[in-house]
Amino acid sequence: MPMKLLISLPVFCISVLTACAQTLLSEKVTADAHASFEPRAMALHNNGNVYVTGRYETSVGYYTRRNGVTVVADTSLPYGTRMFVMRLDSTGKMQQRIYLPALEGLDIRITRSGDILACGFLNGYREENYEGDRTQGVFAALLNPQLELIWKRLYPLPYNSTPRKIVEAADGNILILANAQVKAQPNSFGQNDLMATRCILTDAQGKLRKDSLMYAPVYQVPHSLYPYDACPADSGFMLLGQYQYPGAGEVLLVSDLDSELKARRGANVVYYKENSTDRENVIAGHMCINQGRIFVAGLSQFAEQKFFVRALNPKKLDSVFTQRMPGKILEMPIICALPDGGVVVFSRNDQKKPLLHFITAEGKMHTLTLSSSQHSIKDPQAAAVRGNTLYILAEIHRGEEDGVYLARLRLK
């Protein structure tokens, strides 16, 4: 019985939207008949390749019957759950994949030197144990473009900690933004735990320089503060987080930190308030900085599910404009900076086709549905621009397993 390795489905088609034409150059699915490859993040390299990380997990199809004996269907695939990193060419054709000693890859970046920086979470360690412990820890690795390991690090915490983003600062230092469980309540399934934003600062070799915890800023008694995204900015970092404002749902905040993780504006800056009496119940998502302006995308749950994009003035972090678009509960829009100073928001429509909202720096928006796409995507995961080409990454269901969907669009 021959091994089933990859299913690569290239499609070339064109989608036109009145005066704002976009060309779908290609879309490709990389899937496997014996295991799931669930993408979580991607990075575009100057060498033309695309690097993807995510979660690998064997499925029922991992085993097969041959001559009446149950055997492994594909001996090139490891058993269990692993963090994977894939190297794809510019069209999405897979060139190489490796597995790292973690359970799931969550973010990936290209460093200034051209290496591959990735983070994920793992288990198998405990400094403290308690009933119902989920045992998640922060893992990071640096790889060369051929996916050869340069270094790998573990950053433990007494309880659980899971990374959200990994970024490289202008000075070469690395920030890993993670959540941190600082007070655990046994058998509460995390509902009564105290959570904080964890900022792990390392040097270029991954050696720990600083490990800081941030809490909700307003009250004397700490409230849980959840981290979501981070960007390098002005010899420091800009963070996006969220905490529960008692009696008024969820509130988003931005933290402006210097290169040593010290707040440059005092406490965290709460910025999402519709007015003094009415605050929307919102969930933080992703952020990007483009030509000095800060863009934040998230989910609003006031009256109906809506995605939103809010543009912020970087000096005062006050709102410049807000755009809203249809959203779905438990989903989050992906935001990406465009060369013209605007952004694009990547989600999906009710038919599970890729949906793109292009927003200019002035706040004007037009929408493009990739109705000519040959695939129905499961979950949007990432978007990035190289030159005049937009890349979008999504998880896709293929047979009994999940795979990697990568599409390229030419910007006008």
N, C-alpha and C positions, 0 to 999 in steps of 0.2 A: 504493500500500500504506500503510495508516494506521500511524502510530507507536504502539508499545505502550509506554506510560509506566509505569503503576503497577498492581499487582494488590493491591487492598485488600479483605480478607476479614473483615468483622466477624462475630462470633459471640456470642450472648448465651445463657448457660446457667447453671445453678446446681449446685454441688457441696456436699454436706452430709456432715459427719463427726461423728456422734453429738452430744455436747454442745458440741463446738467447731466450730460451723458457720462456713464461709467461703463467700462468694458470688463466683463468677467473673462479674464485671460485663461484661467484653468481652475479646476477643483479636483482634488484627489483624496481618496480614502485609503488609509493604511490600516488593515485589520488582520486578524488571525483567527483561524478556525478552532484553536485550542485554548486561547487565553484572551483576556481583555486588556487593552492598552487604553487607559482613560487619561487624556491629556489635561494638564492644569495650567501650563504657561509655555510661552515660546520666546525666543530671542533671535534677532536677525544679525548675522555676521557679515562683515565687510567682504569676506571671501565668497559671498553669494549663498551660503548655506543657511538653513533654518534649524535651530536647535529647540527641541521640545522635551519637557519633562512631565511626569505624571505618575499614575498608579498602574502597576502591572499586577494582574491577579489571574491565577489559573481557574479554569471553569470545568464543567462536567466533561467537556470535550477533550480535556487533557489526557484522558485515558481512552483506549480503544481495544477492541477484541481482534486478535490475530491468531488464526489457527486454534481457536477455542481458548486462548490465553489472554488475560487482561494485561496490556502493556502501555507504556507511555507513548502517546501518538507522535510526539516530536521531541526527541531527546535533546534538541538544542535549546529548549525552553526550560527554565528552572521551575521548581515547584513552589507554590505559595504566593505571597504578596511581597512585592518589591517596588522600590523607586526606580524608574527607568529614565534614561536620557537617550533621545534619538537625534541623529543627524540626517536631515533631509536636504535634497538639492532645492534649487529655487522653485521648481515646479511641484514639490511635495514628494518626489520619489525618495524612498528611504535608502540611505547609504550605509548606515551603521546604527546599532543600538547596544547599550550596555545597561547593567543593573548595578545599583549601589546598595549598601547595607542600611537601608531605611525602608519604611513601609509605603511612603508616598512622596513624590516630588511636588512641591507647591509653587516654586518660583525659580526663574532662571534669567541670567543676565550675561552680556558680553562685557568684559572688562576693557579698560583702555589699552591694555597690552594685547588684547585679542583672545584671551582665555575665556573659559566658560565657567561661570559662577552659579551654583545651584544650591537650593536648600529644600529641606523636607522634614518630616517627622519620623520618629522611630520609637520602638519600645525595647524591652529587654534590659532596662536599667531602672533602679529605684534608689533614691536616697531615703525616702520614707515610704512606708506601705500603709494602706488603709483599705477597708472593705469597699469593694466596687471601684478600685483604682483603675483608671484607663491607661495609665503609663505611656504618655506621649512626651517625647523629648525633641529638642532642636538639633538638627543635623545639617551640616554644610560641607560642600566639597568644591574644589577648583580642579578643572580639567583643561587640557590643551585642546585645540580644534579637532584633533584626531581622537578625542574622548579618552585620552590616557590620564590617569589620576595623578595630580600634582600634590594635593593634600586633602585630607578629610578631618573634620572636627565634630565633636559632640559638646553641647553646652547644657549641662544638667541643671536641674532645679529640684528642690525637695519634692514638689508636686509636679503636675503636668504642665507642659509648655509646648505650644505648637507655633511654628513660624508662619508669617503671612507674606512678608516681602523681604527681598535681599537687594541692597543697592550699594553702589560704590561711590564714595565721595570724591571730590576733586583732588584731595590729598592722598588718594589711594586706600584710605581706610574703608572698612566695610561695616555697614549697618544691617543687622537682621532684626526686623520688626516682628515680634511674636506676642501671643497672649501668654499670660502667666496665671496659674492657679495658686493663689497665695493663702487661701484658707479653704480647706475642703470639708464638706459635710457628708459623712458616709451615707450611702444609699439614697442620696437626693438626686442622683443622675445629673449632677452639676447645677441644678436649679438654685441651690442655696449656697453655692460656692462664691467666694470673693475673687473676682478676676481683675487683673491689672494689665496695662500695656508694658511690655518688656522690650527694652532697647539694648541689644547686644552689639557693642562696638568692638571691632577687631582690627588688627593691622592687615596688611596685604597677604600675609601668610596664614590668616585665620586665628592668630593668637589673641586671646582675650585681652582687651584694654579696659573695658568698662561694661558693667552689667547693671542697668538701672530699671527700676519699676516706677510707673506713673499711675496715679489714681485720679478719679473724678475730682475736679478742682474746687467745687463750690462748698462742700459740706465738711464739717469737722470730722464726722464719721465717714470713713471711705466708702464709696459706692463703686460697683464694678465698672471698669473702663475697658472697652473692647477695641483693639487696634484693627485697622482694615488696610491701610495703604501707606506708602512712604515714597518720597521723591527727593533726590538731591537738589539743594537750592542754596545759592549764595553762601558758599563755604559752610554749609550745614545741611539740615534736613527739614522737610516739611512732612508732618504726619497727619493722617486722617483717622479719627476715632469716633467712638460713640459711647454715651452712657445714659442710664435711665434717670430722667428728671422726675423725682417723686410727684405723682399726681398729674403728670403731663406727658407721659409716654417717653419716647426716645429722642435724644437731642444729639446732633452732630457737633464735633469740635475739630479745630485745627491746632496743631502744636508746631511752633517755629523754634527749632533747636539749632544751636551752633555746632561746630565740629566736635565739641566735647560733651554734647547732649545736654547743654544748659539752655533753659528757655530764654529766648531773646526778647520776649514780650511779657515777662512775668508768668502768670499762670496760663494754662491752655485757654484758647480763645473760642468761646461758644459763638457760633455764627448762624445756626439755622433756627431762626425764630420768625414766624410769619408776622406776628405783632406781639404786643406785650401781654395779651391775654390768650391768644390762640396759637398753640404750637402743634405742628403736625407730628404724627407718629411716623418716624422715618427710620430707614435702615441704611447705614453707610455702605458704600460700594467701592468705587475706584476713583482715583484722582490722577491728574497729569498737570504739568506746568508747561505752558507754551508761550514763548515770547513775553515772559514775565507774568502772564495772567494765570491764575489757578482755576482749574476746572474740576468740579466734583460731580460724580454721577452716583445716584442711589435710587432707592425705592421708597415712595411715599405711600402710606397706608391710611390716608385721611379720606373717608367716604368711598373711594375706589382706588384700585391698584394703579399707580402711575409711576413710571420712571421719571426722574428729573435730572437736569444738568444745571448746576449753578456756577456761574463765573464770578470769581472773587478778585477784588483789587488787592494785589500783594502787599501794599503799604499798610492798609487798615484792616484788611480781610473783610471788608464790607462787600455787599452784593452789587454786581454790575448788571446782571440779568439772570433770569431763570427760564429755562425751557422745559416743557413737560411733554411726555409721549406715552402711549399705551404701555402698560407693564403687566407683569404676572407675579403672583405671590410665590415666594421662595425662589425667585430668579433675580438675577442682578445684571444690570447693563454693563458692558465693557466699554471703556472710553480710551481714545487714542488721539494724540496730537497730530495735526495735519500741517503740511509745509506752509500754508497760507496764514497760519495763526489761529485757525479754528480747530475744531475737534470732530471726530466721528464717534457715534455711539453704536455699538454692535449688539443686537439682540436677535430674536426670531419672532415670526408672526404666528398666527393661530394654526397655519398649515405647516409650521416648523421649517419654513424657508428662512434663510438669512435675511435680516432686516437691518438697514443702515440708515442712521439719521445724521446728516451732515449739518453742522452748526458753525456759522462764521464767527469771527471775532466780535462782530457787532450783534450777534444773537439771532440772526436769520437762520431758519432751518428748512431743509428739504429732505424728503424721505425716499429711499430706494429699496424696493423689495426685489431680491434675486429670484423672481418667479421662474426664470429659465434654469435655475439650478436643478440638477438631476437627483439631489439628495434631500432628505429630511433630517435636520440636525437635532441632536438631543439637548445639549447645553453649550451655549457660547462660552469660550474660555479666554481668548486673548485677541488683540488686534495690534498691528504694528505697521509702520511705513518705512520703506526703503526707496529713496528716489521718488518717482511718481507712481509707485506701486504699493497698494494696500494689501496686507496679508491678514486673513482672519482664520482663527483656529477654533474648532469646536469638537466636542465629543459627539460621536455618532453611534447609533445602534446598528450592528451588522450581524445578522443571524442571531445567535445566542450570546454574542460577545459585544463589547464596546470597542470602538476604534478611533483613529485620529482623522479628522477632516481638516484639510488645509486648502484654502482658496486664495487666488490672487486677482486683484482688480486694478486696472489702470485708472488712475485719477485723471480728471480732465485737465 
